[in-house]
Amino acid sequence: MGEDGRRFNSATEKEILNAEVADSYFHRTMEILRSRGLENTPVHAELAYKTSDPDDWFVVAGLDEVAYLFEDVPVDVRAVPEGTICRPHEPVLTLTGPYGAFAEHETALLGLLCQASGIATGAARCRIAAEDRPVISFGARRMHPAIVPMIERAAYLGGCDRVAVDLAVGRMGIPATGTTPHALVLMIGSTAEAAKAFDETIDPEVPRTIIIDTFDDEKFGALLAARAIPDSIYAVRMDTPGNRRGDFRDLMREVRWELDRHGFSHVKIFASGGIDVDYILHLNPVCDAYGVGGAIADAPMIDYSLDIVEVNGEDRSKRGKRGGRKHLYELEDGSRRILPANAPQPAGSRDVLRPIEEVTRGDEIHAIRDRVLAQLATGDFPL
């Protein structure tokens, strides 16, 4: 137990806003700068993702929390609109103002953006792989519960159709869904009775997706579920353990065959358990929907870095960084160009970086998701 009596190992909003989560070297840096009278030196800093692969891409997410973090910080913050799909070296966010105003917020700033963008990008990759098949975020149980709302928001923003945690519905209006868990079947004692209990109890608007492999061989479990609630069943969920799975796609074909020949061709097949982009591509010929956990919730973070590129009006950049202030322009054909701040703006272009309160104000999560999907529809995003 901590000195304040708190038992969960998560930071409070107050601790984050007060920069108590900052790396200690930022506190020490400010102590040194204050001793030299340099704490209010004006700087310009840029946040970008640096990699040697020009084909890399990522979905920017987490700007809503960044806007809140900097709400009372006297710094000009500009950013791309949330849900923008960016490329390496493109400035995603800029900070202009006295260094001391934001120095100790760098740790939180990077954490808010790196993880949320990684989750959104993981979801977007699954969205591309699944094509028009539903993808449901199942990853909340794999991560710390304190960040579940962030995970579900970023997963939905990146392209998931629904999420698994009801808190996301009440707080953000994200559509949630659910199937039957193994626990319900174990408690009731059979696949068929669990299906009937679900159907008799739960709101009719909730799709009847019944798990079939708790006790039964998959093809028999599918028929048990379908026959138990023939008029309302929507899908059967296959969560077959890895040591029993074999060729999962062939197993699904067997289930599909049995459902079809017994008059249940309308019943869809939903896969979960270790699903990732490669598995989705493998299963697409026979699978209708996916529940994706770790491949989204624990997707690799987007390894942004925040770098000072100007100090007191003078260009000053570290090695390996493209120096100087930059503009990110969107051209008339929809492509983007990074140009030095002193270069002329291309005709007909617009500056993508805008005040953060402008790019985060008013956009509902559904509109941000639509923005992501519209970009993914261009088809220029290799898996």
Residue, then its C-alpha position, 0 to 999 in steps of 0.5 A: m500500500g502506498e503512503d496515501g493509502r492507494r492500492f491500485n498502481s496507477a497515476t491519478e489525473k492530478e499526478i499526471l497534470n502536475a508532472e509527477v510521472a515525469d522522468s527524473y532527468f526532466h526534473r533535474t534538467m529544470e533544476i539546472l536551467r532555473s539555476r542558470g536563469l534559462e527556464n523560460t528560453p523559447v524553443h520550438a519542438e516537434l514530435a515525429y516517428k523516425t524510421s528508415d522504412p518510408d513505407d511505414w504508416f501509423v494512425v495518430a491517436g491520443l490527442d484528446e488526452v494531450a489537449y487536456l494535458f496542455e489545457d492550462v500550459p502556456v505553450d502553442v500546441r499544434a497537431v494533425p487532426e486525430g485519426t490522421i494516418c501519417r508517415p515517418h518523419e512527418p511532424v505530428l505535433t509541435l510545441t512552441g513556447p518557454y521550455g520550462a512550461f512543457a519540459e516535465h510533461e514530455t514523459a506523459l505526452l509521449g506515453l499518451l500518444c505512443q500507446a494510443s497510436g500503436i493500438a489504433t494502428g494495430a486495429a487499422r491493420c486488422r481492419i485492412a486484413a479483414e476487409d468488410r468482416p466485423v472486427i471486435s476489440f477483445g483486448a481489454r482483459r490483457m491490459h491494466p484496467a485503469i487504461v481500458p477506456m483508452i484502449e477501447r477508444a483507440a481500437y474503435l478509432g482505428g477501425c474496430d466495429r465494436v468493443a467488449v467493455d460497456l464502460a466505453v459505451g457510457r463514457m464515449g458512445i462506442p458500440a459494445t458487444g458480447t458473446t457467451p463466455h466459456a464461464l456461462v457454459l461451464m456454470i449452466g452445464s451445456t452449450a444448448e442450455a447456455a444458448k437458451a438462457f442467453d436468448e431468454t434473458i438478454d435484450p433482443e438487440v444484442p446479437r446471439t453469438i454462442i460459443i460452441d467449443t467448451f465441451d463439444d466438438e466444434k461441428f456438433g457444438a455449432l449444431l447444438a447452439a443453432r438448434a437451441i435458438p434457431d430463430s435468433i442465433y446470429a453466429v457461433r464463436m470458435d475459440t478452440p484452444g491452440n493444442r486442439r486447433g490443428d488447421f483452424r481454417d479446415l475446422m471452420r470449413e467443417v463447421r460451415w458444411e454442417l451448418d449449411r447442410h442442416g439449414f443454418s446457412h445464415v449462421k455466421i462463424f466468429a473466430s477468437g483466440g490468438i487472432d492477428v493480421d496473418y491469422i485473419l488473412h488465413l481465415n478470411p475464406v471461411c470466417d465471417a468475423y473476428g475478436v482480436g485481443g493482444a494483436i490490438a491492445d498490445a500492438p507495438m507502440i508508435d515510437y515517437s520522439l519529441d525533439i527541440v529544433e530551435v532554441n531562442g530563434e536559432d536552429r539547434s537540432k541533435r544528430g539524426k534529426r532533420g533540423g529546423r522548423k517544418h511545415l506539413y502541407e497537404l497538396e491538392d492531390g491529397s499527398r503530403r510534403i514536409l518543407p522547411a518553414n522558410a520554404p514557400q507554401p505550395a500552391g493550393s496546399r494547406d497546412v495540416l498542423r493546426p492548433i490542438e484545441e481546433v483539431t480536437r474540438g467537436d469531433e465525435i469518436h465516430a467521425i474520427r473513425d470515419r476519417v481513418l476508414a476513408q484514408l484506409a480505403t485508398g489502399d496505400f497501406p501495406l501490411 
